[in-house]
Amino acid sequence: MKPSKPSLLARALKSFFMDYLPRQRALSPRTLQSYRDSLKLMLLFVAGKQGDPGQLNVEEISVEKITAFLQSLETNRGNRVSTRNVRLSAIHSFFRYLGAQFPEHLDQAQRVLGIPFKRTETREIEHFDFDEIQAVLKTAEIGGSDGCRDLALLSLMFNTGARVSEIVDLNTGDLRLSAPCSVLLRGKGRKERTCPVWRETAALLQRLIEQSDPLPSPSAPLFLNARGHRLTRFGVRLILTKYVKKAALSRRSLRNKRLHPHSVRHSTAVHLLRSGVDLSTIANWLGHVSVNTTNKYLSVDLEAKRDALDKAKPLLKGQRRSAHWRQDRKLIAWLTAL
């Protein structure tokens, strides 16, 4: 029996992941993984428990089923709206490619591209205050057998404000531990940047390297887990959570905060801002493409808000409006009843 011919959907997915994304758009491996996970989840949902995703046709991936999949992400998997939008972005990208390569499915692709993104709630950015950072580092300093690694890890994260993916991808060859000390970070879109490292952090990293391997290969992972493999993002989260819980015993302010590895990045930005560093330098430090991304930390810095309030003049009392606007009471009543 001859093997069955791959479906159009299977062929489109293969060319999408093997040629279009890596070669034509030159997306990073992590972005490819995100797209892969999104489309895999969607195909499994559409196929159902008894179905085979490999047997699906393009026509079966309807707008209704995609919408139901997106809803299930929030209701069944407990994903946030931001995660739902990330999944939808990958689906949009695939159907945009599908419509361009297979015009017979252009109408369906256009309907899928019409599925809107949800608006996300703007939450207060959680970060560590300076005394909280010190409390966490002091807790790691008296840690157990992994204390040297954990202290170096957390110190480098607070020092650089690097993304957790940038931290776990570091090799020993990315460090310059002689003055001027620095670390080479590889960010989103394969963009590289060099970040300065304080002497205290460099000393911790030097001790970590000497403890694990006095003559390491430049391609050797900098941070290892208990099995001797490269530390993962999940592992970094566990390490940070462990020391935050311990530090919270003495620092009560840590108990009510929702903190995670990206909170460390926010903390670095706020600390630099309070130290008088300008926004363009902070943007370069963090690897932001635009300084507009960095502007959000102005809303976090409560001390800056207080200073601005102190400098501002109080509003004059007893001011009257300069104009009186006529109102259509029926229209206003209708709008109020909406």
Secondary structure, 3 states (H helix, E strand, C coil): CCCCCCCHHHHHHHHHHHHHHHHHCCCCHHHHHHHHHHHHHHHHHHHCCCCCHHHCCHHHCCHHHHHHHHHHHHHCCCCCHHHHHHHHHHHHHHHHHHHHHCHHHHHHHHHHHCCCCCCCCCCCCCCCCHHHHHHHHHHHHCCCCCHHHHHHHHHHHHHHCCCHHHHHCCEHHHEECCCCCEEEEECHHHCEEEEECCHHHHHHHHHHHHHHCCCCCCCCECCECCCCCECCHHHHHHHHHHHHHHHCCCCHHHCCCCCCHHHHHHHHHHHHHHCCCCHHHHHHHHCCCCHHHHCHHHHHCHHHHHHHHHHCCCCCCCCCCCCCCCCCHHHHHHHHHC
